[in-house]
Amino acid sequence: MIFKRILDILLSSLALLVLAPLFVLIAIWIKTDSGGPVLFSQIRVGRNGKLFRIHKFRTMRTNAESLGPQITVHDDPRVTRCGHFLRVSKMDELPQVFDVLVGNMSLVGPRPEVPKYVALYPDSLRAVVLSVRPGITDYAALMYRRESELLSQSSDPEKTYVEDILQAKLKYYHEYVRGRNLRMDLSILFQTFTALCGFSHSSLVKRLG
């Protein structure tokens, strides 16, 4: 879809320009809060199985991956103070607009997984899901905005993720790929924007209250 790629380039470029001041403020906050690098990068599986590095604002201690599983639960002690806010608000995902601009991702599409979990995709779904660029947001991301809270209620978070949440996400991914069109993408972007605004409003009300 050539038009989809053009839209990705235009919107990601605009986002980088508009959000630049916010990026600077978040970077200062991360440095002040925990030191270390501002960005976190990780190998993910992209379109047609190509590996790429996804970028996020760092929300955990610098050695977090060596201290626990790749799955993160609510109130994970590895998450920093500002990192908790960034994760809940989804602002930690903002650097991915750069990944969209360079062509590794799209604004809308199945969320990219680490190789470990992609290896668990059923053969009947793997080729379909990986036939498109992974995205920053999609229906699965909207439905599982509180994923870490769900996992924190499990005695075995990784097992719950693999056997329950990942399987549900794969169904959403498959449905998206099979029925994707511009109207669907715009709807998902609007719903994502609305969800983010809703979080910001609720957070402000709590603070003022």
Sequence and secondary structure as in RCSB ss.txt:
>XXXX:A:sequence
MIFKRILDILLSSLALLVLAPLFVLIAIWIKTDSGGPVLFSQIRVGRNGKLFRIHKFRTMRTNAESLGPQITVHD
DPRVTRCGHFLRVSKMDELPQVFDVLVGNMSLVGPRPEVPKYVALYPDSLRAVVLSVRPGITDYAALMYRRESEL
LSQSSDPEKTYVEDILQAKLKYYHEYVRGRNLRMDLSILFQTFTALCGFSHSSLVKRLG
>XXXX:A:secstr
 HHHHHHHHHHHHHHHHHHHHHHHHHHHHHHHHH S SEEEEEEE GGG EEEEEEE  B TTGGGTS S   TT
 TTB HHHHHHHHHTGGGTTHHHHHHTTS EEES     HHHHTTS HHHHHHHTTS  EEE HHHHHTTTHHHH
HHTSSSHHHHIIIIIHHHHHHHHHHHHHH  HHHHHHHHHHHHHHHHHHHHHHHHHHH 
